[in-house]
């Protein structure tokens, strides 16, 4: 399949370029009004041109939003038949891709992805007098207004905002500073050349704690390349990971049910309290670079390679799953102690490498 866990994503090269007109025409076969935008990568203009040619040649009216976060496209798709985002999310700058949205803001279903792949294999274009057209639209302002209607940041706060030179620079500083909060922008110009690795992992954000301490900031908010994910730091410069954020959001919203990912921490299953009171377990990760991810996962017994397989024991678990965006298979492990986590990771990597040998 062309589609991974988050659209079509590849190194910026001939294959990705050649797919553009075909994907565009395939989308236009069932969507006559399409929102299109890009993240900040330097390959954005080339890829927007090629997919735009396919959309127009398929007869679609295209609403082009320029550089915008992925959530802005998902929201704008509500006033169209589909949304297309040119992005490789948190991948390095030399990747890019196409992500497709339905009018409700969700990604294309597996069935819809399979239909797109069938249409790519047998492309159909509109007649000369049925060609589409493109017009520029503002999809950032409606997204801001939607956020303003839901939240506000107190003017007494000082917030470090690091957008990693991605699309978040178009919206995140303005949203946080709208009610008078002081914003300290870092890497907020959408240059597309990332001053730090785009994925907002703690190891990629070593500059943030010291900046918080020097400025006396209340917290920090950090985006990836297309601003569809964020992480945070508290006023002491401590990294607040996704699992902790989920627990805090659940408490803030008084949520009775929470949907998590398969690699979410065991802490989510326990009572969500303030950050200092949250249980903290050791999570370790490793990976094997291989083009045979799907084959390896089949050997391991996974029905869906990107869902993976999870093995749970009393004091920990490990998850093996193929990346949906890169040629690798990841292993994540968590334990109640560092020794438990290490033992689970070793067991997972042993199973992964054994399966890799079987497919070579």
Protein Blocks (a to p, Z undefined) as FASTA:
>chain_A
ZZdfeojaddddfklmmmmmmmmmmmmmmocbdcddddfbfklmmmmmmmmmmmmmnopa
cddebjadfklmmmmmmmccbdcdddehjacfkbccdddddfkopacdfklmmmmmmmmm
mccdddfklcccdddddfklmmmmmmmmmpccdfkbccdddehhpaklmmmmmmmmmnop
acddehkacnhpafbdfblcfklmmmmmmmmmmnopabdcdddfkopaccdddfkopacd
fklmmmmmmmmnopabdcddfkbcfklmmccddfklpccddddddddddfklmmmmmmno
pablklopadddfkbccdddddfkbccdddddddfbfklmmmmmmmmmmmmmmmmmmmZZ
